[in-house]
């Protein structure tokens, strides 16, 4: 068993999930079975392999470039309304569960 | 005109020639949906007002003798992971059940600009996470060919809508096989373009380095028409490629004689159903008889694709889904006293079991002490998988495989075993990781009349060759 109930509680905390006690024990079982399958990646020697974070758009950029170094970085001028007009405030707030008409409203953040 | 005979061209030219109005075409599809969809479950939301307005616009154009755009008056469906301005968009998740986007997905906007009439939004696995559509937060979809079976997933509603003539075509999304596998299960065509070919702007993000938008259609030609409509650079998606979009329809007419077609033994191993194997092998024979040169290729890291995928996809998902926290997207748990309680309870109540499982797996893989062992390792294996294809494509123009190891399975068969469900994508995930295009086309049926799919994989940005081969097979079969 790689993942214990304690790990599940810790990871759920990182992920902003609470999980019921049944969900937790199911999660321990599921994560262990999936991670056991994933462990087969350790059969491969990847010590000299570059990681790949993104599919490149520069496929003609030369054979020697591998993995993440093939990423074409997209840049643009940082100008106001450079791509499109921002959403008006009232439109941006339309889906808010709670707002005061100007801001998103949330429960108290700082407790004393 | 019978609905099942409608393709993009026949529908558009019927509207153009005033043989039928776009309004009547939309209405007859809504009548079909009213009659059939209670037992299939393909749609989550219908947007009749928007559809009829667009249909009326097309009818007025036709009446004025103007040439309709490529999808003028064609009734289509859109997977509910693509944002539609003013039309509820849920990603089949309870957490977004009341969400109404303030803008349109680029692919949706391009479809409408090309004259398409959007009938409604189709069901899918929650946040596109699943291979059977059983993970929908609302209700499962049933395969129109056999209602006891799944339509595949995650674009199961899109595939079922096209298969049951409740739309002429539908847009889907593919992160690990979610267009191609349901297309194969429902007996329709499903195309995933090269990563970067179609803008992801407005697509509700699951795994950003793997997500693709593409069409599910009745014919290869229809897939070519739709791809030509939605492809091309969009400044709103910095990963969309700034490359010219070829004339995909013209490519269909090019000969396939002499084309080098790769077959990889790694896609015909253990777990492949006998009937699927036989159908795919006959399809390969057919390609040979059309003058293709069938060449063995090796993709040695294939068996590592599923573990690689389930690290990378879940890691990206855990980050992408952090935004559903009760602040901006309509849902918030009631009676919460603190900010952290609001986050937790909103997410606990709003997400289904599979989504929570993937958030947990992804968070674990990215957490301190495990990042290198899992996430970085998977990124390195992703490079190895990419090299496999670069090597193979030095020798061949396209590669053919089964789309899925089996035909459609029964509802409930795999829903309690996440790992067994993940393996349903064994032949499709690699193309997502590598970024190459893939298409699934029907290539026969099992003895019990369930559709079987043939997958064709192409080189990066070479959808033309893949479509040409798919079209030649479809015409010959």
Interface residues (C-beta under 8 A of the other chain):
Chain A: X3 X7 X8 X10 X11 X12 X14 X15 X16 X17 X18 X19 X20 X23 X26 X27 X30 X31 X33 X34 X35 X37 X38 X39 X40 X41 X42 X44 X46 X49 X50 X51 X52 X53 X54 X55 X56 X57 X59 X66 X67 X68 X74 X76 X83 X84 X87 X91 X92 X94 X95 X96 X97 X98 X104 X106 X107 X108 X109 X111
Chain B: X98 X99 X100 X102 X103 X195 X196 X209 X235 X236 X238 X239 X241 X242 X243 X301 X303 X304 X306 X307 X308 X310 X311 X318 X322 X325 X326 X327 X328 X329 X330 X331 X332 X336 X337 X338 X339 X340 X341 X342 X343 X344 X345 X347 X348 X351 X353 X356 X357 X359 X360 X361 X363 X364 X367 X374 X376 X377 X378 X379 X380 X381 X382 X383 X384 X386 X387 X418 X419 X422 X434 X435 X460 X461
